[in-house]
């Protein structure tokens, strides 16, 4: 099965970082922040899935939807805040397939990756678990912050020990490992799309300093940030 290509049109990087970290080589995830970059990306390669932050202003949703499906089938998923019921009719007219509130991130992720071969990659959200879903939502919402197990546990109403147990049982990883993987995915994006220094990236992505960022990046990717940027650009 060929890797899935997903585009996430969102002002925040959390969903795209989660998808990229979970899918690995089973998918390619592109984070875009405006209509122009999204349409340009779809001209280069038609996506299998397009995830939209419906609260973004100034987006011509029918145009985006039509472009996504121009060269083949594409699942269109929208994230709609519960208080923005006014968006539902507009999205229905644009041909959106599924709508999820932000709190249902786990269901959104399962919908977006429904075509991924379970034997090829172990998706952290594959098995529905309310605690894990809420924890992933917290991590995605705080991908640029310094995250502690205690903060995540408090936010979802668990003790740190219980959260650690659930994560180990369902994901086979720790909360800290998951948080760092998301940060690495954000760093990858910024390395390829900005000229930011490692010091700037460390500050922006919640690392102690550039050295800390480099060590974590190398641990998860096998490359130093400079090597990754050089190889990808070259």
C-alpha positions in Angstrom: 0.0 0.0 0.0 1.4 3.4 -1.0 1.9 6.0 1.7 -1.0 8.3 2.4 -0.7 12.0 1.6 -2.5 14.3 4.0 -2.7 18.1 4.0 -3.7 19.9 7.2 -4.9 23.5 6.7 -4.8 24.9 10.2 -3.3 27.9 12.1 -1.8 25.5 14.6 0.7 22.7 13.9 -0.7 20.1 16.5 -2.7 17.9 14.2 -0.1 17.7 11.5 2.6 16.9 14.0 0.5 14.1 15.5 -0.2 12.6 12.1 3.4 12.9 11.0 4.8 11.3 14.2 2.2 8.5 14.1 2.3 7.7 10.4 6.1 7.7 9.9 6.9 6.2 6.5 3.3 5.2 6.0 2.3 8.8 5.2 3.4 12.2 4.1 1.8 15.1 6.1 1.9 18.7 4.9 1.0 21.6 7.2 -0.4 24.7 5.5 -1.7 27.9 7.0 -3.5 29.6 4.1 -5.5 28.9 1.0 -2.7 29.8 -1.4 -0.2 27.3 -0.1 -2.9 24.6 0.2 -3.9 25.0 -3.4 -0.3 25.1 -4.6 0.4 21.9 -2.7 -2.6 20.1 -4.2 -1.4 21.1 -7.7 1.8 19.3 -7.0 0.2 16.2 -5.6 -3.5 15.4 -5.0 -4.0 14.5 -1.3 -5.8 11.4 0.0 -7.1 13.4 3.0 -7.6 17.1 3.6 -8.1 18.3 7.1 -9.5 21.9 7.5 -9.7 24.3 10.4 -13.1 25.6 9.6 -12.7 28.6 11.9 -10.1 30.1 9.6 -11.3 33.3 8.0 -11.1 34.2 4.3 -11.0 30.6 3.0 -13.1 29.8 -0.1 -14.1 26.3 1.1 -15.8 25.3 -2.2 -12.7 26.2 -4.2 -10.5 24.2 -1.8 -12.8 21.2 -1.8 -13.0 21.2 -5.6 -9.3 21.4 -6.0 -8.7 18.6 -3.5 -10.9 16.2 -5.6 -9.9 17.4 -9.0 -7.5 14.5 -9.7 -9.1 11.8 -7.7 -11.0 10.9 -4.5 -10.1 12.8 -1.4 -11.6 12.6 2.1 -12.4 16.1 3.4 -12.5 16.5 7.2 -13.3 19.8 9.0 -12.6 20.8 12.6 -15.4 23.0 13.8 -15.6 24.6 17.2 -18.8 23.6 19.0 -19.9 27.2 19.3 -19.6 27.8 15.5 -22.7 25.9 14.3 -23.1 28.6 11.7 -20.2 27.0 9.8 -22.0 23.7 9.3 -24.2 24.7 6.4 -21.3 26.4 4.6 -19.2 23.3 4.9 -22.0 21.0 3.8 -22.4 23.2 0.6 -18.7 22.8 0.1 -18.9 19.0 0.1 -17.1 18.3 3.4 -17.3 14.6 4.3 -17.0 14.7 8.1 -17.1 17.3 10.8 -15.5 17.0 14.2 -15.2 19.4 17.2 -11.7 19.9 18.5 -12.4 17.7 21.5 -13.0 14.7 19.3 -9.4 14.7 18.0 -9.0 11.0 18.5 -12.0 10.2 16.2 -10.7 12.7 13.7 -7.3 11.0 13.6 -8.9 7.6 13.2 -11.0 8.8 10.3 -8.1 10.5 8.6 -5.9 7.3 8.8 -8.6 4.7 8.1 -6.8 3.5 5.0 -3.5 2.9 6.6 -2.3 -0.7 6.8 -2.2 -1.6 10.5 0.6 -4.0 9.9 2.8 -1.2 8.4 2.6 1.2 11.4 1.2 1.3 14.9 -0.9 4.4 15.2 -1.1 5.8 18.7 -4.8 6.5 18.3 -5.7 3.3 16.5 -7.5 1.8 19.6 -10.2 4.2 20.9 -9.3 5.1 24.5 -10.8 8.2 26.1 -7.8 8.9 28.3 -5.3 8.6 25.4 -7.5 10.7 23.1 -7.7 13.5 25.7 -3.9 13.3 26.3 -3.1 13.5 22.6 -5.5 16.5 22.3 -3.6 18.2 25.1 -0.2 17.5 23.6 -1.3 18.7 20.1 -2.6 21.9 21.7 0.7 22.5 23.5 3.2 21.2 21.0 5.3 24.4 21.3 5.3 24.5 25.1 7.3 22.7 27.7 5.0 19.8 28.7 5.1 17.8 31.9 3.4 14.5 32.7 1.8 16.2 35.7 0.3 19.0 33.6 -1.2 16.5 31.1 -2.5 14.4 33.9 -4.1 17.3 35.6 -5.7 18.6 32.4 -7.4 15.2 31.7 -8.3 14.4 35.3 -5.9 11.5 36.0 -3.0 10.9 38.4 0.4 11.1 36.7 1.0 7.4 37.5 -2.3 6.3 36.0 -1.6 8.4 32.9 1.8 6.8 32.6 0.3 3.4 32.9 -2.3 4.1 30.2 0.3 5.5 27.8 2.6 2.5 28.2 -0.3 0.0 27.7 -1.9 1.7 24.7 1.0 3.5 23.0 4.0 1.6 24.1 5.7 4.9 24.9 5.8 7.5 27.6 4.1 10.9 27.6 7.5 12.6 27.4 8.5 10.5 24.4 5.3 11.4 22.6 5.6 15.1 23.4 9.2 15.2 22.1 8.2 13.4 18.9 5.7 16.1 18.2 8.3 18.8 18.8 10.7 17.0 16.4 8.0 17.0 13.7 7.5 20.8 14.2 11.2 21.4 14.1 11.4 19.4 10.8 8.7 21.7 9.3 10.4 24.8 10.4 13.9 23.7 9.3 12.5 23.2 5.8 10.3 26.3 5.6 12.1 29.0 7.5 15.7 30.2 7.9 15.4 30.2 11.7 18.5 29.4 13.7 18.6 26.5 16.1 18.5 29.0 19.0 15.3 30.5 17.6 13.8 27.0 17.0 14.6 25.9 20.5 12.8 28.8 21.9 9.9 28.5 19.6 9.4 24.7 20.1 9.8 24.5 23.8 13.4 23.1 24.1 15.8 24.2 26.8 18.4 25.4 24.3 19.8 24.6 20.8 22.0 21.8 22.2 18.9 20.1 23.8 17.0 20.4 20.5 19.9 18.9 18.6 20.2 15.9 20.9 16.5 15.2 20.9 16.3 15.6 17.1 19.3 13.2 16.6 17.8 10.7 18.9 14.6 10.4 17.0 15.8 10.9 13.4 19.4 9.8 13.4 20.4 13.1 11.9 21.5 16.5 13.3 19.2 19.4 12.4 21.8 20.9 10.1 22.2 17.5 8.3 18.4 17.2 7.9 18.0 20.7 6.5 20.9 20.2 4.0 19.8 16.8 2.8 16.2 17.9 2.4 16.9 21.1 0.6 19.7 19.5 -1.5 
